[in-house]
Amino acid sequence: MTPQVILLKENFTVAQALERIRRQANASEMIYYLYVTDDARRLSGIVSLRQLVTAQTEQKISEIISHDPIYVYTDTDQEEVARVIQKYDFLAVPVVDREQRLVGIVTVDDVIDIIQEETTEDIYALGGGVQSSGDNYFQTDLFTVARKRVVWLLVLLITNTVTGTIIKSQEDILQKVVTLAAFIPLLTGTGGNVGAQSSTVVIRGMNTDEIRSLGTVQVVVREAMAGAILGITLGTIATLWAFLLQGNLQVAIAVGTSLVAISILASISGSALPFLFRFMKLDPALMSAPFITTAVDVAGVLIYFGLARFILKL
């Protein structure tokens, strides 16, 4: 915020207010909004320069003031400040302390910087937490970049080891129907993509505050339904494709039904985990991707072999 603001009193006339603006304009960050305070500097209202220019010079500020102004506090998160300015199309928003005393303003040009900074931080977090606030990724030391990336890559490495162990435990069914192994990458890869899509739209909705009106349960249910539609569509195509490739209808059905179940699971994981991590005071953008991959890989393989055993009666 900037503390350079022009303050008015309710008992000022319009002429007095315009004269104060002329005297203080060069030292003020913003003259399009003028802030009205009492003797204790508590914010009581706002008047725009347009209102002053179009009003009669002898009118009192109290006659044209807009009471109940929108404001933020000194400890309000900068993303929330950006949302307030975006929501109300302000050029600036006043900042007050806990005693309602005006201490400064945040202008729209500052908000543009905030939005860019926060968006960049979230995008890099999705890439493995490779950037800290204020750092330029492409100017960061490569060893630092590698150190930040390697943590989640190790998590995924361990996950793949668990997935491999599960596949190894299914040797008996794989020996009888070797073609089942050919579709494991298709299922886990598709599930991971579906989960990544769900987490991306949910995290973005969190950042823009678009999902506040829906609530956690509605968002998860909505994404689960989207996952079901995607799963049925992709599962049908995968069933036909698997049958054309292998000529085994039972294997093709196992692949298709597994893809439906995995898509629903991935959508639920992708939409629910960001809420869970935000509740735990963790960064959803940083935490979601590796855990979604873990859930989809491990649970997806179990679902696939479970359905295959049931359909093939093995």
Secondary structure as the mmCIF struct_conf table of DSSP 4:
data_model
#
loop_
_struct_conf.conf_type_id
_struct_conf.id
_struct_conf.beg_label_comp_id
_struct_conf.beg_label_asym_id
_struct_conf.beg_label_seq_id
_struct_conf.end_label_comp_id
_struct_conf.end_label_asym_id
_struct_conf.end_label_seq_id
STRN STRN1 THR A 2 THR A 2
STRN STRN2 LEU A 7 LEU A 8
TURN_TY1_P TURN_TY1_P1 GLU A 10 ASN A 11
STRN STRN3 THR A 13 THR A 13
HELX_RH_AL_P HELX_RH_AL_P1 VAL A 14 GLN A 24
HELX_RH_3T_P HELX_RH_3T_P1 ALA A 25 ALA A 27
BEND BEND1 GLU A 29 GLU A 29
BEND BEND2 TYR A 32 TYR A 32
STRN STRN4 TYR A 33 THR A 37
TURN_TY1_P TURN_TY1_P2 ASP A 39 ALA A 40
STRN STRN5 ARG A 42 ARG A 42
STRN STRN6 LEU A 43 SER A 48
HELX_RH_AL_P HELX_RH_AL_P2 LEU A 49 THR A 54
BEND BEND3 ALA A 55 ALA A 55
TURN_TY1_P TURN_TY1_P3 THR A 57 GLU A 58
BEND BEND4 GLN A 59 GLN A 59
STRN STRN7 LYS A 60 LYS A 60
HELX_RH_AL_P HELX_RH_AL_P3 ILE A 61 ILE A 64
STRN STRN8 SER A 66 SER A 66
BEND BEND5 ASP A 68 ASP A 68
STRN STRN9 VAL A 72 TYR A 73
TURN_TY1_P TURN_TY1_P4 THR A 74 ASP A 75
BEND BEND6 THR A 76 THR A 76
HELX_RH_AL_P HELX_RH_AL_P4 GLN A 78 TYR A 88
TURN_TY1_P TURN_TY1_P5 ASP A 89 ASP A 89
BEND BEND7 LEU A 91 LEU A 91
STRN STRN10 ALA A 92 VAL A 96
TURN_TY1_P TURN_TY1_P6 ARG A 98 GLU A 99
STRN STRN11 ARG A 101 ARG A 101
STRN STRN12 LEU A 102 THR A 107
HELX_RH_AL_P HELX_RH_AL_P5 VAL A 108 LEU A 126
TURN_TY1_P TURN_TY1_P7 GLY A 127 GLY A 128
BEND BEND8 GLY A 129 GLY A 129
TURN_TY1_P TURN_TY1_P8 SER A 133 GLY A 134
HELX_RH_3T_P HELX_RH_3T_P2 TYR A 137 GLN A 139
BEND BEND9 THR A 140 THR A 140
HELX_RH_AL_P HELX_RH_AL_P6 LEU A 142 SER A 169
TURN_TY1_P TURN_TY1_P9 GLN A 170 GLN A 170
HELX_RH_AL_P HELX_RH_AL_P7 GLU A 171 LYS A 176
HELX_RH_3T_P HELX_RH_3T_P3 VAL A 178 PHE A 183
HELX_RH_AL_P HELX_RH_AL_P8 ILE A 184 THR A 208
TURN_TY1_P TURN_TY1_P10 ASP A 209 LEU A 214
HELX_RH_AL_P HELX_RH_AL_P9 THR A 216 GLN A 246
HELX_RH_AL_P HELX_RH_AL_P10 LEU A 249 PHE A 279
TURN_TY1_P TURN_TY1_P11 MET A 280 LYS A 281
HELX_RH_AL_P HELX_RH_AL_P11 PRO A 284 LEU A 312
TURN_TY1_P TURN_TY1_P12 LYS A 313 LYS A 313
#
